[in-house]
Amino acid sequence: MRIGMELPVLALELFVAGLAQDLLPAWQWLPVKIGVLTAVALWAALTKPALVALVAAVWAGAATDAL
């Protein structure tokens, strides 16, 4: 299995998702923030190899806890 550029691209995707999750406000009709990092981890789990999906889940979990 060759992962090549998938990990740097995944890191960028998670960084942008973290920014979006932190900077997007909660709306009046939806009082909670949308889980963008969780969505990126789920997308990686469905489309990427198992190792990359595991890394995405760990990084997204750590970033969600940090935010």
N, C-alpha and C positions, 0 to 999 in steps of 0.2 A: 504494500500500500504506500503510495506516494502522496504526501499532503502538500508539499511545495509551498505555495503562497496562501494556503487556506488559513493558517494561523494568524499571519499578519492582517489579512483581510477581516478575519473574525474579530481580532482585537479592535480594529477600526470600527466595525459594525457595533460592537458592544460599547465602545467609547461614545459614538454618536447616539446610541440608544440611551445610555446613561445621561447624556446631556439633555436629550429630549424628555426623559422621565423626570429629571430634576427641574427643568426650566418651564415645562408646560404646567399651567396652573390647573387647579381643580375647578370644574365648572359648577354653577349653581344647581343644575339638574343632575350632576354626577359629583357628589362631594368627595370622592376618593380619586387618587391619581391613577392613571392608566399604567399597567405593568408592561412597559415597552421592553425592558430587559428580559422579562419572562417570555415575551413573544419572540424575541430574537433567539433565545435559548431553545424554545420549542421549534422554531423554524430550522435551526441547525440540527436538532435531533431528527427531524424528518427528512432532511436533504443531504446531510454531510455524512462522512464515515464515522464510525463509532468513537474513535479517539478524539476527533474534532468536536463531536457532539458532547462528549464528556468534559472536555476543556471548556466548551461554551457554557455548560451548566454550572461548572465550578466558578468560572469567572463572573457569570451573571449573578449567581448567588452571593458571592463576596461583594460585588458592587451594589446589589440591592440592600444587603445588610449595612454597607457603609453609608448609603444614602438615607 
